Amino acid sequence: MFIKDGEVGDQIKTSAFYEMTLQQRWEQVHACDNLANEDNAVKVDVVVQAEAIRVFGEEAGEGNVSDGVMWFRSRTGGIGLSMAIVESMR
């Protein structure tokens, strides 16, 4: 089993099909006008979030690994993914 959701009884009652979406988005961290800068260089010193995990649309904490499954929890629920899936997403 690659994905675990809730209790075992809940897993049997619900569909075994899950849709996973990996999204990438870009955020503007700096903008300026071209003021005839001859060397075309800009130095940007900012901290950006490299990765965000959401469960049911809510920010989830760091995953906890148990029996080869990484569990992610949010306020409204949680989901477990096989480490094989987690590693292929990274």
C-alpha positions as a Python dict, from the first residue, in 0.01 Angstrom:
ca = {
    (1, 'M'): (0, 0, 0),
    (2, 'F'): (147, 335, -99),
    (3, 'I'): (-102, 577, 55),
    (4, 'K'): (-261, 551, 400),
    (5, 'D'): (-544, 779, 506),
    (6, 'G'): (-708, 772, 850),
    (7, 'E'): (-783, 442, 1023),
    (8, 'V'): (-778, 98, 856),
    (9, 'G'): (-1160, 83, 855),
    (10, 'D'): (-1173, 420, 679),
    (11, 'Q'): (-923, 298, 420),
    (12, 'I'): (-1143, 1, 332),
    (13, 'K'): (-1458, 217, 299),
    (14, 'T'): (-1301, 478, 72),
    (15, 'S'): (-1167, 456, -279),
    (16, 'A'): (-809, 341, -330),
    (17, 'F'): (-757, 612, -594),
    (18, 'Y'): (-595, 939, -496),
    (19, 'E'): (-493, 1232, -710),
    (20, 'M'): (-166, 1402, -622),
    (21, 'T'): (-72, 1738, -763),
    (22, 'L'): (278, 1877, -764),
    (23, 'Q'): (279, 2249, -824),
    (24, 'Q'): (559, 2492, -886),
    (25, 'R'): (509, 2864, -867),
    (26, 'W'): (737, 3160, -886),
    (27, 'E'): (717, 3465, -664),
    (28, 'Q'): (871, 3800, -748),
    (29, 'V'): (1137, 3882, -489),
    (30, 'H'): (1285, 4191, -654),
    (31, 'A'): (1195, 4437, -928),
    (32, 'C'): (1367, 4746, -1063),
    (33, 'D'): (1378, 4960, -1373),
    (34, 'N'): (1664, 4933, -1618),
    (35, 'L'): (1875, 5240, -1549),
    (36, 'A'): (2133, 5170, -1820),
    (37, 'N'): (2328, 4939, -1592),
    (38, 'E'): (2613, 4833, -1817),
    (39, 'D'): (2703, 4511, -1638),
    (40, 'N'): (2337, 4398, -1607),
    (41, 'A'): (2386, 4267, -1253),
    (42, 'V'): (2143, 4263, -962),
    (43, 'K'): (2220, 4137, -615),
    (44, 'V'): (1921, 3992, -430),
    (45, 'D'): (1956, 3878, -68),
    (46, 'V'): (1626, 3725, 45),
    (47, 'V'): (1502, 3409, 212),
    (48, 'V'): (1239, 3217, 17),
    (49, 'Q'): (1040, 2909, 111),
    (50, 'A'): (1188, 2623, -92),
    (51, 'E'): (911, 2373, -28),
    (52, 'A'): (557, 2382, 110),
    (53, 'I'): (343, 2082, 199),
    (54, 'R'): (-35, 2113, 203),
    (55, 'V'): (-287, 1850, 312),
    (56, 'F'): (-648, 1915, 213),
    (57, 'G'): (-543, 2268, 114),
    (58, 'E'): (-392, 2350, 455),
    (59, 'E'): (-27, 2395, 544),
    (60, 'A'): (105, 2071, 696),
    (61, 'G'): (394, 2027, 934),
    (62, 'E'): (709, 1830, 864),
    (63, 'G'): (640, 1466, 790),
    (64, 'N'): (696, 1196, 1051),
    (65, 'V'): (828, 862, 925),
    (66, 'S'): (683, 538, 1064),
    (67, 'D'): (714, 191, 907),
    (68, 'G'): (830, 326, 570),
    (69, 'V'): (543, 577, 551),
    (70, 'M'): (583, 954, 588),
    (71, 'W'): (280, 1106, 761),
    (72, 'F'): (175, 1466, 700),
    (73, 'R'): (-84, 1626, 929),
    (74, 'S'): (-288, 1945, 910),
    (75, 'R'): (-560, 2079, 1141),
    (76, 'T'): (-834, 1887, 959),
    (77, 'G'): (-665, 1558, 874),
    (78, 'G'): (-360, 1372, 764),
    (79, 'I'): (-226, 1146, 494),
    (80, 'G'): (63, 901, 471),
    (81, 'L'): (280, 844, 166),
    (82, 'S'): (519, 561, 101),
    (83, 'M'): (881, 674, 123),
    (84, 'A'): (919, 555, -239),
    (85, 'I'): (665, 820, -346),
    (86, 'V'): (819, 1089, -124),
    (87, 'E'): (1169, 1027, -262),
    (88, 'S'): (1047, 1035, -624),
    (89, 'M'): (885, 1375, -563),
    (90, 'R'): (1205, 1534, -435),
}
